Amino acid sequence: MKNRLLMCVCVALGAVLGAGAADVVVTGKTGRDIQAAIDQAAAQGGGRVVVPAGEWTTGTLEMRSHVELHLQKGAILKGGTKEADYNRNDVFPENFWSPGEEWSGGHLILGYKVEDVAITGEGVIDGNGPAFFGDCDEDSRWPWYKYGLKLHPTDRTWFRPGPMVAFFRSRNIRLEGVTLANTPAWTCHVRCSDGLTVRNVTIDADRTIANSDGFSIDCTRNVLVEKCTVKTGDDGFAIRASCRQPGHAETNLCENIVIRDCDIWSCCYGIRFGIGTGTITNVVVADTRIHEAAEAGVGFTPAWVEAARNCHILGITVTNCVISDCMRPVGGNQPRGSRLDGIRFLDCTFNTLLPSMLPSDACGVSFARCTRNTIETFKVRHRRGWNERGIRRNKSVFIEGGARGNIAVADCRPRPLGSSGVLLLTFDDRNFADWERALPLFAKYGAHASFFISGDFDSRAVTTSKRLMAAGHTIGLHGRRHENVPEAIAKWGKAGWWDREVATPKRCADVAYVPVRSFAYPNNRHDDATDAHLLTRFERLRAGIPGLRPHDPKGEHVADLKPLLSDERMFFPAKDLPKRRVLGGIILGENYHVDIEEVVACIRRAGARKEVLLFTSHGISPDAKGINMKTEWLERILAEAKAAGLEVLGFDDLP
């Protein structure tokens, strides 16, 4: 489907611009001179209008068919501030404006019923957005937008142009290379058109300006946007089906759209689908990075309010995309009368504060082979200044509410709690070289582990911790002197033990921006009193289970030890993880005469019964001795866990 869509888009974009015509070079210094050059090129059958380096202050420039407006490096088209220099609101029947949002129907670059047109070059179209605001009403800085929003000015008569670059009912439009800066409202709006190519374009908006969306694609078909950088104060892309003229939404479907290899910084949605009364269909978003979206990376909003006039959103594929430092990966609403169907997310990575959230009656939405990692905080600004939103829940939730029948989640991480078993692998002390050498093996199986560091949190510990964290693993502490906690607290007191064992390494980790939320008891020695005290300072503790040791197949240990597989203390249901803050297991190593086949049997049981299983070791090496793990054991364990459907998680991945 993707290749067919690309072919369809490319065929529609073969614009021919005045073949053989000589360039028309702008020689004056006003917008009227540029318009005259555009008109001259059109009169001779089309061609290229060249704007050399320099700054032109201009009002509306009207594009003509078969004309390419080429801005050389250093050329700046600067939007003027006089209302009289812009087109009237009623310049053509399909034009629109928003009294409520306080922007007019004026445009800096306007194409109406044109075909085979282009805007190219290394120059800048600067809408001069900040000039239309001045001092603004502080209450208009909405708290859910990343940088707050300026709306109406308080120190002047209101006038603000609308979409800066706009094409209506046109064919074969090309934008390439240019920078679109400081838009006063939407940056680039294309409506009821057929054939749009945008390549290597930069949108650099004043991110405090309201309605400074990037690309607004409305009831337009056969679109390709690639290799663009978009920084906006509102949505990065707004894919709409809202042509208001009778019949336009029905006859001008918003369809056959490809967005690929773009970077999007958004203060609201990175890419938003909706609003309108028509249909949005057959859209592919691929290999794209979305940053800082304060609502969601991808949003579905068939309408802003509950109403009968809603659009249908069908056949959307988002593949191999990364959504980072955002509030949610995916969000939206589904008012009465709208329809979401055939929405697919494939092989995507989400690094967000919260999981995705979709309306309960959405149908045909699916996620496959996607991963969500939780970020700790997300900053927004409102009239009281910067506010840091933090959360310490939903760490192991992929989609809020789970997979609800009509929302399918397949082979994604983290899986809905309780939908699979969990294997916890932990490693202790200072086996830094071993741990780093094992990173490719963990990555091979998509596994995370927890590493509990003893001794001083020095530069070597910091370096290894950051390498492990970058691969998704958890860092915890294991005591500076490795003292048994109950005995040390009895001797030194709670405060004295903390100062001796934890305070200094914890402070060093904090200074190095290494979050430490878990503690592993030295020698697994603990009691109820130490658990209660340490849980006021750590989210989770790792301990042993008294009397639980690996079964000794050689008969060299206590005779009444029974096989681990039949010892119920080894296992508990994965759905109970949120309330289990002290986790115990057994130590694997040569000293314990561990039978790897028994370990494998435990893994298979945990997978079949959706249980939690914890193993501890120290180092990892091919010739491991003592209480270290052989590399071949680790690979066997990871391979068996994958085959059994177990999630292999670090402590920071847990709810």
Salt bridges, closest charged atoms under 4 A:
ASP23 OD2 - ARG48 NH2 2.93
ASP39 OD1 - ARG64 NE 2.84
GLU62 OE1 - ARG64 NH1 3.48
GLU68 OE2 - HIS70 ND1 3.85
GLU68 OE1 - ARG174 NH2 3.88
ASP90 OD1 - ARG88 NE 2.97
GLU94 OE2 - ARG169 NH1 2.65
GLU102 OE1 - HIS152 ND1 3.54
ASP116 OD2 - HIS66 ND1 3.43
ASP137 OD2 - HIS152 NE2 3.59
GLU138 OE1 - ARG141 NH1 3.76
ASP139 OD1 - ARG383 NE 3.53
ASP155 OD1 - ARG156 NE 3.14
GLU176 OE1 - ARG174 NH1 3.07
GLU176 OE1 - ARG199 NH1 3.98
ASP194 OD2 - ARG171 NH1 3.52
ASP218 OD2 - ARG191 NE 2.93
GLU226 OE2 - ARG199 NE 2.57
GLU226 OE1 - ARG260 NE 2.67
ASP235 OD2 - ARG272 NE 2.68
GLU255 OE2 - ARG221 NH2 2.89
ASP261 OD2 - LYS227 NZ 2.87
ASP261 OD1 - ARG289 NH2 3.10
ASP263 OD2 - ARG289 NH2 2.83
ASP263 OD1 - HIS291 NE2 3.02
GLU292 OE1 - ARG207 NH1 3.02
GLU306 OE2 - ARG336 NE 3.52
ASP341 OD2 - ARG339 NH2 3.39
ASP347 OD1 - ARG369 NE 2.79
GLU376 OE2 - ARG517 NH2 3.45
GLU400 OE1 - ARG328 NH1 3.26
ASP428 OD2 - HIS478 NE2 3.56
ASP428 OD1 - ARG542 NH1 2.67
ASP428 OD2 - HIS618 NE2 3.97
ASP429 OD1 - HIS478 NE2 3.70
ASP429 OD1 - HIS482 NE2 3.80
ASP429 OD2 - HIS618 ND1 3.28
ASP434 OD1 - ARG437 NH2 2.59
GLU436 OE2 - ARG460 NH1 3.02
GLU436 OE1 - ARG467 NH1 2.72
ASP456 OD1 - ARG480 NE 2.58
ASP458 OD2 - ARG430 NH2 3.00
GLU483 OE2 - ARG500 NH2 2.40
GLU487 OE2 - ARG525 NH2 2.59
ASP510 OD1 - LYS506 NZ 3.18
ASP531 OD1 - HIS526 ND1 3.09
GLU539 OE2 - ARG392 NH2 2.98
GLU539 OE1 - LYS395 NZ 3.19
GLU556 OE1 - HIS593 NE2 3.15
ASP567 OD2 - ARG569 NH2 2.96
GLU568 OE1 - ARG605 NH2 2.71
ASP576 OD1 - LYS575 NZ 3.55
ASP576 OD1 - LYS579 NZ 3.85
GLU597 OE2 - ARG636 NH1 2.97
GLU611 OE1 - ARG605 NE 2.86
GLU635 OE2 - LYS444 NZ 2.71
GLU640 OE2 - ARG604 NH2 3.28
GLU640 OE2 - ARG636 NE 3.23
GLU647 OE1 - ARG413 NH1 3.83
GLU647 OE2 - ARG415 NE 2.92
ASP652 OD2 - ARG517 NH1 2.76
ASP653 OD2 - HIS448 ND1 2.92
